[in-house]
Amino acid sequence: MSPRPRKVSDEQIFTATMRAMTRLGPGELTLAAIAAEAGVTAGALVQRFGSKRELLLALSRLAAEGGGDFLRGLTRTHRSPLAALREYAECFAHLAESPGALARNLAYLQIDLTDEDFRANLLAQSRAAREAIVELLDAAVAKGELARDTDVARLARTVETALSGSLITWATYREGTAAAWLADDVEAVVRPHRRA
């Protein structure tokens, strides 16, 4: 007897999980909450993933596998690599749509930093994202948006640091939107490297 076909794909469950994570911190997130968001039973999630931890690890692995894909997609849709970087900063700011949203994201980050299985995925995702930033900055040099002597590897690391740090400083000062705050900080990092 063949197994019944799944009515809800893993991708749909991962999307539902991410939606639930935007509203609920790690301690509040339950398989029941994810199941309600996905339109399945908690038992179906246990049958498919085993536990909440295993579901979150599967989602984490998926994010690691596509670490630089989002930024590369933006690069393909913009003529200007630096315009793609600005849009990336704007998208990154969605992690801080509110101070509460940022606090929830930081709670999940704490898990990523302290649980070695999650940390391995975070590291892979971060390395892929930095590689994509390097590619974008290389393209900006090639198109004449950045000076030819720009150390793109170092600048990529600084951009990455500015994005992460800006989320925290925006939540502290709460001046304007997170998107505008991040865009301003990224521009401050990039400006000295612009071609005269």
Phi, psi and omega per residue, in radians:
M1 nan 2.206 -3.120
S2 -1.442 2.623 -3.135
P3 -1.163 2.646 3.108
R4 -1.155 2.505 3.110
P5 -1.143 2.554 3.132
R6 -1.322 2.311 3.115
K7 -1.420 -0.452 -3.123
V8 -2.159 2.192 -3.104
S9 -1.323 2.852 3.039
D10 -1.018 -0.711 3.136
E11 -1.028 -0.729 3.107
Q12 -1.158 -0.648 3.097
I13 -1.170 -0.719 3.114
F14 -1.109 -0.718 3.112
T15 -1.101 -0.760 3.103
A16 -1.107 -0.680 3.117
T17 -1.087 -0.777 3.133
M18 -1.114 -0.688 3.092
R19 -1.079 -0.769 3.132
A20 -1.121 -0.659 -3.132
M21 -1.155 -0.462 3.116
T22 -1.235 -0.395 -3.122
R23 -1.774 -0.449 -2.983
L24 -2.177 2.370 3.038
G25 -1.311 3.012 -3.084
P26 -0.985 -0.668 -3.129
G27 -1.250 -0.440 -3.122
E28 -1.609 -0.390 -3.091
L29 -1.246 2.124 3.130
T30 -2.181 2.839 3.038
L31 -1.084 -0.583 3.113
A32 -1.116 -0.723 3.123
A33 -1.149 -0.732 3.117
I34 -1.140 -0.761 -3.138
A35 -1.053 -0.771 3.126
A36 -1.071 -0.697 3.126
E37 -1.162 -0.625 -3.085
A38 -1.528 -0.232 -3.110
G39 1.353 0.553 3.096
V40 -2.285 -3.133 3.082
T41 -1.641 2.733 3.061
A42 -1.066 -0.606 3.103
G43 -1.071 -0.646 3.115
A44 -1.134 -0.638 3.110
L45 -1.207 -0.691 3.100
V46 -1.107 -0.746 -3.140
Q47 -1.085 -0.681 -3.079
R48 -1.449 -0.690 -3.016
F49 -1.999 -0.382 3.124
G50 1.694 -0.813 -3.100
S51 -2.809 2.954 3.065
K52 -1.067 -0.740 -3.133
R53 -1.043 -0.780 -3.128
E54 -1.168 -0.623 3.064
L55 -1.118 -0.807 3.139
L56 -1.161 -0.605 3.065
L57 -1.144 -0.695 3.098
A58 -1.101 -0.722 3.083
L59 -1.119 -0.708 3.122
S60 -1.109 -0.718 3.102
R61 -1.112 -0.706 3.114
L62 -1.072 -0.759 3.106
A63 -1.102 -0.675 3.124
A64 -1.133 -0.686 -3.127
E65 -1.161 -0.512 -3.114
G66 -1.921 0.466 -3.016
G67 -0.863 -0.732 -3.105
G68 -1.833 -0.022 -3.029
D69 -1.096 -0.702 -3.101
F70 -1.082 -0.842 -3.126
L71 -1.145 -0.670 3.095
R72 -1.113 -0.622 3.074
G73 -1.106 -0.724 3.097
L74 -1.121 -0.675 -3.135
T75 -1.085 -0.655 3.137
R76 -1.229 -0.415 -3.084
T77 -1.689 -0.006 3.136
H78 -2.126 2.404 3.029
R79 -1.239 -0.591 -3.116
S80 -1.718 2.094 3.074
P81 -1.027 -0.640 -3.139
L82 -1.230 -0.503 3.023
A83 -1.158 -0.664 3.085
A84 -1.120 -0.681 3.115
L85 -1.133 -0.707 3.094
R86 -1.082 -0.729 3.118
E87 -1.160 -0.652 3.081
Y88 -1.048 -0.757 3.107
A89 -1.079 -0.700 3.121
E90 -1.112 -0.743 3.114
C91 -1.171 -0.691 3.113
F92 -1.044 -0.593 -3.125
A93 -1.128 -0.316 3.112
H94 -1.106 -0.340 3.054
L95 -1.118 -0.359 -3.116
A96 -2.127 0.802 3.118
E97 -1.039 -0.413 3.026
S98 -2.681 2.839 3.060
P99 -1.016 -0.619 3.109
G100 -1.139 -0.715 3.117
A101 -1.107 -0.730 3.113
L102 -1.119 -0.718 3.122
A103 -1.052 -0.712 3.102
R104 -1.126 -0.769 3.131
N105 -1.095 -0.651 3.103
L106 -1.190 -0.568 3.084
A107 -1.136 -0.705 3.072
Y108 -1.194 -0.633 3.093
L109 -1.081 -0.642 3.108
Q110 -1.015 -0.701 3.083
I111 -1.130 -0.776 3.139
D112 -1.038 -0.578 -3.089
L113 -1.484 -0.414 -3.029
T114 -1.860 -0.353 3.113
D115 -1.752 2.063 -3.009
E116 -1.070 -0.549 3.102
D117 -1.162 -0.770 3.103
F118 -1.203 -0.664 -3.109
R119 -1.099 -0.649 3.112
A120 -1.054 -0.706 3.111
N121 -1.229 -0.707 3.103
L122 -1.057 -0.763 -3.137
L123 -1.094 -0.783 3.116
A124 -1.098 -0.744 3.123
Q125 -1.122 -0.756 -3.118
S126 -1.156 -0.725 3.113
R127 -1.109 -0.718 3.122
A128 -1.161 -0.687 3.123
A129 -1.152 -0.743 3.124
R130 -1.117 -0.710 3.095
E131 -1.019 -0.714 3.117
A132 -1.170 -0.625 3.080
I133 -1.154 -0.722 3.088
V134 -1.038 -0.797 3.119
E135 -1.036 -0.740 -3.139
L136 -1.119 -0.767 -3.136
L137 -1.203 -0.623 3.026
D138 -1.030 -0.738 3.114
A139 -1.130 -0.640 3.112
A140 -1.147 -0.637 3.058
V141 -1.157 -0.819 -3.119
A142 -1.062 -0.605 -3.137
K143 -1.508 -0.008 3.103
G144 1.440 0.217 3.102
E145 -1.409 -0.494 3.090
L146 -2.089 2.672 -3.138
A147 -1.079 2.569 -3.096
R148 -1.077 -0.503 -3.106
D149 -1.550 0.222 3.132
T150 -1.127 2.252 3.041
D151 -1.444 1.590 -3.002
V152 -1.153 -0.558 3.117
A153 -1.130 -0.764 3.127
R154 -1.197 -0.723 3.139
L155 -1.140 -0.648 3.110
A156 -1.070 -0.758 3.109
R157 -1.102 -0.693 3.137
T158 -1.189 -0.679 3.074
V159 -1.082 -0.795 3.121
E160 -1.024 -0.756 3.124
T161 -1.164 -0.726 3.125
A162 -1.083 -0.753 -3.135
L163 -1.066 -0.868 -3.112
S164 -1.146 -0.793 -3.140
G165 -1.159 -0.611 3.141
S166 -1.117 -0.586 3.091
L167 -1.037 -0.744 -3.110
I168 -1.244 -0.787 -3.103
T169 -1.186 -0.614 3.072
W170 -1.076 -0.788 -3.123
A171 -1.096 -0.514 3.112
T172 -1.295 -0.886 -3.049
Y173 -1.514 -0.585 3.127
R174 0.908 0.791 3.086
E175 -1.766 2.054 -3.110
G176 1.223 -2.808 -3.140
T177 -1.586 2.742 3.070
A178 -1.068 -0.673 -3.128
A179 -1.070 -0.797 3.140
A180 -1.157 -0.689 -3.138
W181 -1.090 -0.835 -3.139
L182 -1.139 -0.751 3.139
A183 -1.046 -0.711 3.134
D184 -1.135 -0.739 -3.139
D185 -1.190 -0.696 3.104
V186 -1.143 -0.710 3.104
E187 -1.090 -0.684 3.119
A188 -1.102 -0.604 3.120
V189 -1.266 -0.680 -3.058
V190 -1.431 -0.595 -3.011
R191 -0.855 -0.793 -3.133
P192 -1.099 -0.282 -3.094
H193 -1.752 -0.040 3.140
R194 -1.144 2.568 3.120
R195 -1.238 2.312 -3.112
A196 -1.185 nan nan
